[in-house]
Amino acid sequence: MSVDEAFCVALNESSAELGALCSQILKNSDNISTTQHDTDIFFILWAGALVFMMHLGFAMLSAGAVRIKNTKNILLCILIDACTCAVAWWLLGYGFAYGDSAGGFVGTSRFAGVGIGDEFAYQDWFFQFAFAATAATIVSGAVAERATFEAYMSYSVLLSIWVYPVVVHWVWGGGFLTAGPDGFLGVGAIDFAGDGPVHMVGGVAGAIGSRLIGPRIGRYDADGKLVDIPGHSSPLAFLGVFILWVGWFGFNAGSSLTIIGSGEIAERAVVNTML
């Protein structure tokens, strides 16, 4: 029996009406706590779904920007990207990112879902998976029309299972870049919504990939001048841009990680994203 419950029992001995009122207040308080908890869960699931929907935006944008003969290839790459990332993140990625830290470099626990629902929540795993999948998919446009399916899938697994999780651990998982006095140079790094772990990692990987693969065949003429290679569908590219735009609201607002008590942070993130 809790202290509050004991108080209600004692109060009931002196007045049945006051005791009943006290018990009802405790019950309502429990219901409010449950509602607040469930609201935070829904908020994260909603935000994570918007982030995951960004794959549709990437798919439409990329499909519209490439030549029609390469449409199926880029769409399949993005689809399989999401699938392989989910498995890789479940098996090893989340553990490397958010497991017990080994020297501030990489996590060493929580692999294959061990501890989910106890040490960490299902919605947290899902939201962080959506981030990981986004980081991997950023590269799809950088190497579009000139990477084989096998090469792209190999990169996708490597980035999802090792490269991205390690950087996440440095910044968000208790690694050496954790914000605060325990971080690098006594300050660490503050990253609210993934400009470093997500966009920097995806962007650098895309830059390296495009550099190694080189330009598309026919991109330059015999004199070394650029040859225009227009995409086959402006409407698809336009649709992709707006889907990505909507996804950004979930990406940035959801990074507040709760809505109860963090509404001002979430709304500010949305306005900043819009502007």
Protein Blocks (a to p, Z undefined) as FASTA:
>chain_A
ZZklmmmmmmmmmomklmmmmmmmmmmmmmmmmmmmmmmmmmmmmmmmmmmmmmmmmmmm
mmmmmcfklmmmmmmmmmmmmmmmmmmmmmmmmmmmmmccehhlaccehiehioihklpc
fklmmmmmmmmmmmmmmmmmmmgoiacfklmmmmmmmmmmmmmmmmmmmmmnopaklgcj
klghhlopadfkopmmmmmmmmmmmmmmmmmnopaehkacfkopacddddfblklmmmmm
mmmmmmmmmmmmmmnopaghplmmmmmmmmmmmZZ
